């Protein structure tokens, strides 16, 4: 197979595309004020015509999940901007997917070095799409391809791509922890706890069903089944106490649980469209 043949077969991860489309749907379906505005992710995804009619784009059927994605994106981006204003100029995105922070926020964060970590083929596809859209190479953005299946360690690759371990960073890991074993999550937390002082990890985790409103059990069970059928089963679920203990034992100095309720209070109060996150996903904020 030639390189051109291989390039023509590149494609993004389906879940990364879904997340980008859900972010874009927010400004198409909900009322202003918008929590985020991300049409660049839609341009990168480049979906087929009529993509809004896909079953996983159903306006009401996906409302809570879409709101969760929109809410976590806004919360994370606010945290990055706040950290930047305190002198943290490195941002690491684990499992970056079709994240478009670098394209949307670069003017407000000119000193920020952004490192996107993802699978090599997915990153190559994304870079091709960015080039086709006219987003030229930026010294701010570094792609760090990591072949997890081949046993590569993301921290080693990160340092080789110019990350400074002596300077603080903010690290995001959203929609990742549930696909990893508890041991793998523990290992990742210990790696990040070795970063420079003042570094901050923002990581989402999934609550066990017994801690979620029973009214949402059936819908969440369906999501878990779909993930299993797609070959990406949810493996790890954490109570807030368990995830905080895991982070403390990994070596973080300060840990905080940010609940769904807190996200709702920040961004979803007094909306006229019933747009608010579903139960299940919450945040760990851990500081070195």
C-alpha positions as CSV (number, residue, x, y, z in Angstrom):
1,X,0.0,0.0,0.0
2,X,1.4,3.4,-0.9
3,X,1.4,6.4,1.4
4,X,-1.3,8.1,-0.6
5,X,-3.5,5.0,-0.4
6,X,-2.9,4.9,3.4
7,X,-3.7,8.6,3.7
8,X,-7.0,8.1,1.8
9,X,-8.0,5.5,4.4
10,X,-7.4,7.7,7.4
11,X,-10.5,8.6,9.4
12,X,-11.3,10.1,12.8
13,X,-12.6,8.3,15.8
14,X,-16.4,8.1,15.6
15,X,-16.8,9.2,19.2
16,X,-14.6,12.3,18.6
17,X,-16.8,13.2,15.6
18,X,-19.9,12.8,17.6
19,X,-18.6,15.1,20.4
20,X,-17.7,17.8,17.8
21,X,-21.1,17.6,16.2
22,X,-22.8,17.8,19.5
23,X,-20.9,20.9,20.3
24,X,-21.9,22.4,17.0
25,X,-25.6,21.4,17.5
26,X,-25.8,23.6,20.5
27,X,-25.9,26.8,18.5
28,X,-28.3,25.2,16.0
29,X,-30.9,23.8,18.4
30,X,-30.8,25.8,21.7
31,X,-31.6,29.3,22.5
32,X,-29.0,32.0,23.2
33,X,-27.1,32.8,25.3
34,X,-24.9,30.0,24.1
35,X,-22.6,28.2,26.6
36,X,-20.0,27.7,23.9
37,X,-19.9,28.5,20.2
38,X,-17.8,25.9,18.3
39,X,-18.4,25.7,14.5
40,X,-14.8,25.0,13.8
41,X,-15.1,21.5,15.2
42,X,-18.0,21.0,12.8
43,X,-15.8,22.2,9.9
44,X,-13.0,19.8,11.0
45,X,-15.4,16.9,11.3
46,X,-16.8,17.6,7.7
47,X,-19.8,15.3,8.2
48,X,-22.0,14.1,5.4
49,X,-25.0,16.2,4.2
50,X,-28.0,15.7,6.4
51,X,-25.9,14.7,9.4
52,X,-28.4,16.3,11.7
53,X,-30.8,13.4,11.0
54,X,-28.4,10.8,12.3
55,X,-30.0,8.9,15.2
56,X,-27.2,10.0,17.6
57,X,-28.1,13.6,16.8
58,X,-31.7,13.5,17.8
59,X,-32.6,16.9,19.4
60,X,-34.4,15.5,22.4
61,X,-32.9,12.0,22.7
62,X,-29.4,13.4,23.0
63,X,-30.2,16.7,24.9
64,X,-28.8,15.7,28.3
65,X,-25.6,14.2,26.8
66,X,-25.1,17.1,24.5
67,X,-25.5,19.5,27.4
68,X,-22.9,17.5,29.4
69,X,-20.4,17.9,26.5
70,X,-21.1,21.6,26.1
71,X,-20.9,22.2,29.9
72,X,-17.6,20.3,30.4
73,X,-16.1,22.1,27.4
74,X,-17.0,25.5,28.8
75,X,-15.8,24.6,32.3
76,X,-12.5,23.3,31.1
77,X,-11.9,26.3,28.8
78,X,-12.7,28.7,31.6
79,X,-10.2,26.8,33.8
80,X,-7.5,27.0,31.1
81,X,-8.0,30.7,30.7
82,X,-7.9,31.3,34.4
83,X,-4.7,29.3,34.8
84,X,-3.2,31.2,31.9
85,X,-3.8,34.4,33.7
86,X,-1.9,33.1,36.7
87,X,1.1,32.2,34.6
88,X,0.5,28.6,33.5
89,X,1.6,28.6,29.8
90,X,1.4,24.8,28.9
91,X,-1.8,23.0,28.1
92,X,-1.9,19.2,27.5
93,X,-5.0,17.7,26.0
94,X,-5.2,13.9,26.5
95,X,-7.3,12.2,23.8
96,X,-7.7,15.5,22.0
97,X,-10.0,14.2,19.2
98,X,-11.4,17.2,17.3
99,X,-10.8,19.7,20.0
100,X,-10.7,23.2,18.5
101,X,-9.5,25.3,21.4
102,X,-6.2,26.1,19.6
103,X,-8.1,27.5,16.6
104,X,-10.8,29.4,18.6
105,X,-8.8,30.8,21.6
106,X,-5.3,31.4,20.3
107,X,-5.7,35.2,20.2
108,X,-6.5,35.3,23.9
109,X,-3.6,32.9,24.8
110,X,-0.6,34.0,22.7
111,X,1.9,32.6,25.2
112,X,0.2,29.3,25.6
113,X,1.8,26.1,24.3
114,X,-0.8,23.5,23.4
115,X,0.0,19.8,23.2
116,X,-2.6,17.5,21.7
117,X,-2.1,13.8,22.4
118,X,-4.0,11.3,20.3
119,X,-3.5,8.2,18.1
120,X,-1.2,8.8,15.1
121,X,-3.7,8.1,12.3
122,X,-6.4,10.2,14.0
123,X,-4.0,13.1,14.3
124,X,-2.8,12.8,10.8
125,X,-6.4,13.0,9.5
126,X,-7.0,16.0,11.7
127,X,-3.9,17.8,10.5
128,X,-5.1,17.2,6.9
129,X,-8.5,18.7,7.7
130,X,-6.9,21.8,9.4
131,X,-4.7,22.3,6.4
132,X,-7.6,22.1,4.0
133,X,-9.5,24.6,6.1
134,X,-6.6,27.1,5.9
135,X,-5.4,26.8,9.4
136,X,-1.6,27.1,8.9
137,X,1.0,25.6,11.2
138,X,1.2,27.4,14.5
139,X,4.1,27.4,16.9
140,X,1.5,27.4,19.7
141,X,0.1,23.9,18.8
142,X,2.1,20.7,18.9
143,X,0.6,17.3,17.9
144,X,2.0,14.4,20.0
145,X,1.1,11.1,18.3
146,X,1.0,8.2,20.7
147,X,0.5,4.6,19.7
148,X,-1.0,3.2,22.9
149,X,-1.5,-0.2,21.3
150,X,2.2,-0.5,20.6
151,X,3.0,0.3,24.2
152,X,4.2,3.9,23.8
153,X,4.0,6.1,26.9
154,X,2.4,9.5,26.4
155,X,4.7,11.3,28.9
156,X,7.8,10.2,27.1
157,X,6.5,11.3,23.8
158,X,5.2,14.6,25.3
159,X,8.7,15.5,26.6
160,X,10.3,14.6,23.2
161,X,7.9,17.0,21.5
162,X,9.1,20.0,23.6
163,X,7.1,19.8,26.8
164,X,9.0,21.4,29.7
165,X,8.6,19.3,32.9
166,X,10.1,22.1,34.9
167,X,7.2,24.5,34.2
168,X,3.6,24.1,35.4
169,X,0.9,22.9,33.0
170,X,-2.8,22.3,32.9
171,X,-3.8,18.8,31.7
172,X,-7.2,17.9,30.5
173,X,-8.6,14.4,30.3
174,X,-12.2,14.3,29.4
175,X,-14.2,11.2,28.3
176,X,-11.1,9.0,28.9
177,X,-11.1,7.5,32.4
178,X,-14.1,5.2,31.9
179,X,-12.3,3.3,29.1
180,X,-9.2,2.6,31.3
181,X,-8.8,0.1,34.1
182,X,-8.5,1.4,37.7
183,X,-4.8,0.5,37.5
184,X,-4.3,2.4,34.2
185,X,-6.1,5.4,35.7
186,X,-3.8,5.2,38.8
187,X,-0.7,5.0,36.6
188,X,-1.8,8.1,34.6
189,X,-2.6,10.0,37.8
190,X,0.9,9.2,39.2
191,X,2.5,10.4,36.0
192,X,0.7,13.7,36.1
193,X,1.4,14.1,39.8
194,X,5.1,14.2,38.8
195,X,4.7,17.4,36.9
196,X,6.0,20.8,38.2
197,X,4.3,22.4,41.1
198,X,1.1,24.3,40.4
199,X,0.2,22.0,37.6
200,X,-3.5,21.2,37.4
201,X,-5.3,18.1,36.1
202,X,-9.0,18.4,35.1
203,X,-10.4,14.9,34.5
204,X,-13.9,13.7,34.0
205,X,-15.1,10.4,35.6
206,X,-18.3,8.4,35.5
207,X,-20.3,7.7,38.6
208,X,-21.6,4.2,39.4
209,X,-25.2,3.7,38.6
210,X,-26.2,3.5,42.2
211,X,-25.1,7.1,42.6
212,X,-27.2,8.3,39.7
213,X,-30.9,9.3,39.6
214,X,-32.8,6.1,39.0
215,X,-34.9,7.9,36.3
216,X,-31.9,8.0,34.1
217,X,-30.7,4.4,34.6
218,X,-32.3,2.9,31.5
219,X,-30.9,5.6,29.2
220,X,-27.4,5.3,30.7
221,X,-27.5,1.5,30.4
222,X,-28.3,1.9,26.8
223,X,-25.3,4.2,26.3
224,X,-23.1,1.6,28.1
225,X,-24.4,-1.2,25.8
226,X,-23.8,0.9,22.7
227,X,-20.2,1.6,23.8
228,X,-19.7,-2.1,24.4
229,X,-21.1,-3.0,21.0
230,X,-18.7,-0.4,19.4
231,X,-15.7,-2.2,21.0
232,X,-15.1,0.5,23.6
233,X,-16.7,-0.7,26.8
234,X,-16.9,1.4,29.9
235,X,-14.5,-0.2,32.4
236,X,-14.1,2.1,35.3
237,X,-16.7,3.9,37.4
238,X,-15.8,6.0,40.5
239,X,-17.6,7.6,43.4
240,X,-16.4,11.1,44.2
241,X,-14.7,9.7,47.4
242,X,-12.9,7.0,45.5
243,X,-11.5,9.3,42.8
244,X,-10.4,11.9,45.3
245,X,-8.6,9.1,47.3
246,X,-7.0,7.8,44.2
247,X,-5.6,11.2,43.3
248,X,-4.3,11.9,46.8
249,X,-2.6,8.6,46.9
250,X,-1.1,9.3,43.5
251,X,0.7,12.3,45.0
252,X,-1.5,15.4,44.3
253,X,-1.4,18.1,47.0
254,X,-5.0,19.3,46.5
255,X,-8.0,17.5,45.1
256,X,-11.5,18.8,44.4
257,X,-14.7,17.2,43.1
258,X,-16.8,19.4,40.8
259,X,-20.3,17.9,40.6
260,X,-22.9,18.1,37.8
261,X,-24.9,20.3,40.1
262,X,-22.0,22.8,40.3
263,X,-21.7,22.8,36.5
264,X,-25.4,23.5,36.2
265,X,-25.2,26.4,38.6
266,X,-22.3,27.9,36.6
267,X,-23.8,27.7,33.2
268,X,-27.3,26.4,32.9
269,X,-29.4,28.4,35.4
270,X,-32.5,30.3,34.1
271,X,-32.4,28.8,30.6
272,X,-35.7,28.8,28.8
273,X,-35.0,25.6,26.8
274,X,-34.6,22.9,29.5
275,X,-31.0,22.4,28.3
276,X,-29.0,20.9,31.1
277,X,-26.5,18.0,31.6
278,X,-27.6,14.5,32.3
279,X,-26.4,12.6,35.3
280,X,-23.3,10.5,35.4
281,X,-20.2,12.6,34.5
282,X,-18.4,14.7,37.0
283,X,-15.0,16.4,37.3
284,X,-11.8,15.8,39.4
285,X,-9.6,18.8,39.7
286,X,-6.2,17.9,41.2
287,X,-3.3,20.3,41.8
288,X,0.3,19.2,42.2
